[in-house]
């Protein structure tokens, strides 16, 4: 009598989510493994695509399900523990697929994992966590189930369903989204089985797989497939960067299993390129086992599967911080102060000194004054010069934000600035109340100044006569009124 000497690998689907994962792998025609499903729901069990079925807790649940109660799921599994052990007998490796947060998967999966571990079977759990919209109660059950099953497995891979939003779009159906999650289990199982059953140049045996995954704790699985130019590099990157897995890093992996599969056109250079891309992501001292197989269906393509075990560096969940409004700080225009007017100057006809033009006006913010008058800001003042005089705050408004400038702080200091601040005077200033700049070399006439940026301030001849301006609205000294009327 001849016994077939090959490892017996089981995929054990527990509960509704685990059963769906098994059905998807059967549809994908995964070879080299046996499928078993176990459920407390007799109706869901009858729809399974595998004939290897276990009705959990017929006395406990009467085939009606666990009612989203993990304690009922655990009790049902304990009731059927003998049948579970019978199905596990002779297996070398078992993948337990379950969804955490419900009743059967959360409660029964740890019981099945404990039975497999007691039978010295290499046990790998691939479990999912619920969506955020399923509520905190279900998430609490899931976290408790994860802590329980982790005690009884060699390696555990966690796939949060919430991560499906990273790859889904507004047209992704619910069924397609869960199929993406099931692909994590499919890729991991296929990556391992292909190494042991597919012909190739670098074959691995079950002992190699066991040395990588036994007693390693947290793990990650990924598979990438690419074609065309740089296909090996692109496939390796896709295998490493799996957005569905829990937020873990390969940096702390203690063991890495790499499977590179392609058609007979796969070159040695491509094999080296893919392997080195994965190797750069892990610790130099990690135990890396590489296998390569041929698959005639992959002509023109390369598939890279990665199993990284012993990943202890669990990264914290990325929280969405509320956006913080950043204020762009701009330089605030310093007030331009003129020499104080003395009594001697007031005895004679006042003569307003022209102020030097700004060397580079674009380097400092402009003060925009808004007055009730319809006079446009770009028109030159048709009347004589006026010394700086403060206006009430309601007659003007500065720029927004932190650059808002109170006009009285700008202009009132032109007449009463303290003597000790003279060294702060800028090289330029305003020639009258309304901020129109005058040429430093111009006479006291009304010729408008030319901006340094190349813009010409229009003269009164270029525009219609401005509306009459009521001088009585301004607080102008009497001697300046007389000067303006001459």
ZIDA-V438777 format. One record per residue. N is the residue number from 1. RES is the residue in three letters. PSI is psi in whole degrees, -180 to 180 (none if undefined). Layout:
n = {N N}
res = {RES RES}
psi = {PSI PSI}
//
This chain:
n = {1 2 3 4 5 6 7 8 9 10 11 12 13 14 15 16 17 18 19 20 21 22 23 24 25 26 27 28 29 30 31 32 33 34 35 36 37 38 39 40 41 42 43 44 45 46 47 48 49 50 51 52 53 54 55 56 57 58 59 60 61 62 63 64 65 66 67 68 69 70 71 72 73 74 75 76 77 78 79 80 81 82 83 84 85 86 87 88 89 90 91 92 93 94 95 96 97 98 99 100 101 102 103 104 105 106 107 108 109 110 111 112 113 114 115 116 117 118 119 120 121 122 123 124 125 126 127 128 129 130 131 132 133 134 135 136 137 138 139 140 141 142 143 144 145 146 147 148 149 150 151 152 153 154 155 156 157 158 159 160 161 162 163 164 165 166 167 168 169 170 171 172 173 174 175 176 177 178 179 180 181 182 183 184 185 186 187 188 189 190 191 192 193 194 195 196 197 198 199 200 201 202 203 204 205 206 207 208 209 210 211 212 213 214 215 216 217 218 219 220 221 222 223 224 225 226 227 228 229 230 231 232 233 234 235 236 237 238 239 240 241 242 243 244 245 246 247 248 249 250 251 252 253 254 255 256 257 258 259 260 261 262 263 264 265 266 267 268 269 270 271 272 273 274 275 276 277 278 279 280 281 282 283 284 285 286 287 288 289 290 291 292 293 294 295 296 297 298 299 300 301 302 303 304 305 306 307 308 309 310 311 312 313 314 315 316 317 318 319 320 321 322 323 324 325 326 327 328 329 330 331 332 333 334 335 336 337 338 339 340 341 342 343 344 345 346 347 348 349 350 351 352 353 354 355 356 357 358 359 360 361 362 363 364 365 366 367 368 369 370 371 372 373 374 375 376 377 378 379 380 381 382 383 384 385 386 387 388 389 390 391 392 393 394 395 396 397 398 399 400 401 402 403 404 405 406 407 408 409 410 411 412 413 414 415 416 417 418 419 420 421 422 423 424 425 426 427 428 429 430 431 432 433 434 435 436 437 438 439 440 441 442 443 444 445 446 447 448 449 450 451 452 453 454 455 456 457 458 459 460 461 462 463 464 465 466 467 468 469 470 471 472 473 474 475 476 477 478 479 480 481 482 483 484 485 486}
res = {UNK UNK UNK UNK UNK UNK UNK UNK UNK UNK UNK UNK UNK UNK UNK UNK UNK UNK UNK UNK UNK UNK UNK UNK UNK UNK UNK UNK UNK UNK UNK UNK UNK UNK UNK UNK UNK UNK UNK UNK UNK UNK UNK UNK UNK UNK UNK UNK UNK UNK UNK UNK UNK UNK UNK UNK UNK UNK UNK UNK UNK UNK UNK UNK UNK UNK UNK UNK UNK UNK UNK UNK UNK UNK UNK UNK UNK UNK UNK UNK UNK UNK UNK UNK UNK UNK UNK UNK UNK UNK UNK UNK UNK UNK UNK UNK UNK UNK UNK UNK UNK UNK UNK UNK UNK UNK UNK UNK UNK UNK UNK UNK UNK UNK UNK UNK UNK UNK UNK UNK UNK UNK UNK UNK UNK UNK UNK UNK UNK UNK UNK UNK UNK UNK UNK UNK UNK UNK UNK UNK UNK UNK UNK UNK UNK UNK UNK UNK UNK UNK UNK UNK UNK UNK UNK UNK UNK UNK UNK UNK UNK UNK UNK UNK UNK UNK UNK UNK UNK UNK UNK UNK UNK UNK UNK UNK UNK UNK UNK UNK UNK UNK UNK UNK UNK UNK UNK UNK UNK UNK UNK UNK UNK UNK UNK UNK UNK UNK UNK UNK UNK UNK UNK UNK UNK UNK UNK UNK UNK UNK UNK UNK UNK UNK UNK UNK UNK UNK UNK UNK UNK UNK UNK UNK UNK UNK UNK UNK UNK UNK UNK UNK UNK UNK UNK UNK UNK UNK UNK UNK UNK UNK UNK UNK UNK UNK UNK UNK UNK UNK UNK UNK UNK UNK UNK UNK UNK UNK UNK UNK UNK UNK UNK UNK UNK UNK UNK UNK UNK UNK UNK UNK UNK UNK UNK UNK UNK UNK UNK UNK UNK UNK UNK UNK UNK UNK UNK UNK UNK UNK UNK UNK UNK UNK UNK UNK UNK UNK UNK UNK UNK UNK UNK UNK UNK UNK UNK UNK UNK UNK UNK UNK UNK UNK UNK UNK UNK UNK UNK UNK UNK UNK UNK UNK UNK UNK UNK UNK UNK UNK UNK UNK UNK UNK UNK UNK UNK UNK UNK UNK UNK UNK UNK UNK UNK UNK UNK UNK UNK UNK UNK UNK UNK UNK UNK UNK UNK UNK UNK UNK UNK UNK UNK UNK UNK UNK UNK UNK UNK UNK UNK UNK UNK UNK UNK UNK UNK UNK UNK UNK UNK UNK UNK UNK UNK UNK UNK UNK UNK UNK UNK UNK UNK UNK UNK UNK UNK UNK UNK UNK UNK UNK UNK UNK UNK UNK UNK UNK UNK UNK UNK UNK UNK UNK UNK UNK UNK UNK UNK UNK UNK UNK UNK UNK UNK UNK UNK UNK UNK UNK UNK UNK UNK UNK UNK UNK UNK UNK UNK UNK UNK UNK UNK UNK UNK UNK UNK UNK UNK UNK UNK UNK UNK UNK UNK UNK UNK UNK UNK UNK UNK UNK UNK UNK UNK UNK UNK UNK UNK UNK UNK UNK UNK UNK UNK UNK UNK UNK UNK UNK UNK UNK UNK UNK UNK UNK}
psi = {129 129 140 117 85 153 142 115 128 146 114 106 124 128 -173 -47 -42 -39 -39 -39 -40 -44 -41 -36 -34 -41 -33 0 45 128 159 7 163 146 137 139 145 135 154 -15 108 -35 -45 -35 -35 -20 0 150 1 150 -11 92 146 120 109 131 58 -32 -34 -43 -11 28 17 5 172 -2 34 30 110 -32 -36 -40 -41 -41 -38 -39 -38 -36 -34 22 -32 -43 -35 -46 -36 -40 -29 -17 131 -3 145 -31 141 131 123 116 128 158 126 144 -24 -157 -55 -52 -45 -39 -39 -32 -44 -33 -43 -40 -40 -41 -42 -41 -37 -24 12 38 134 118 125 125 131 105 157 154 150 165 158 -35 -6 -6 161 -30 -47 -38 -36 -42 -40 -45 -39 -41 -38 -43 -34 -46 -27 -23 -19 9 157 -43 142 135 127 129 101 127 -27 -27 -10 -25 -16 -26 -11 159 -175 -9 -1 124 164 -42 -40 -37 -45 -29 -34 -41 -39 -25 -25 -47 -44 -47 -38 -45 -44 -38 -32 -45 -35 -34 -28 -19 -20 141 147 178 -34 94 148 155 178 -30 -36 -45 -42 -38 -26 -38 -14 126 30 -12 -131 146 170 149 145 152 135 145 135 162 170 -160 141 32 -36 -45 -43 -38 -40 -42 -39 -35 -35 -43 86 105 -10 -22 162 159 84 164 146 -9 -37 13 134 -24 140 129 121 127 120 115 139 -179 -176 -3 1 130 164 -38 -41 -38 -44 -41 -44 -43 -41 -32 -40 -41 -34 -20 -11 172 140 -26 3 149 107 125 124 136 152 135 162 145 117 -21 -9 25 125 -3 162 135 131 125 137 131 112 117 162 31 103 -17 84 121 146 152 138 115 142 104 141 140 137 124 125 126 126 113 130 154 137 133 127 142 140 123 139 169 138 143 123 167 -33 -37 -29 -17 -27 173 121 142 114 126 139 141 141 142 150 136 -43 97 -21 -16 -7 145 149 145 121 123 135 118 159 -15 146 5 128 145 -23 -4 143 149 120 -11 -179 172 148 138 158 130 137 147 158 150 -28 -10 -8 169 135 -172 167 168 -146 -10 7 130 124 125 -32 -27 -22 -45 -30 -27 -5 -22 -24 30 138 152 -31 -7 12 -29 -5 -1 134 173 1 172 -161 142 -16 -170 -28 12 11 128 148 150 137 -25 7 157 -175 12 -171 18 124 152 154 128 147 -24 3 -2 134 125 125 153 168 -25 -20 -13 161 158 127 160 151 144 128 109 -21 -17 -12 146 87 129 151 -39 -28 -33 -44 -38 -39 -28 -19 none}
//
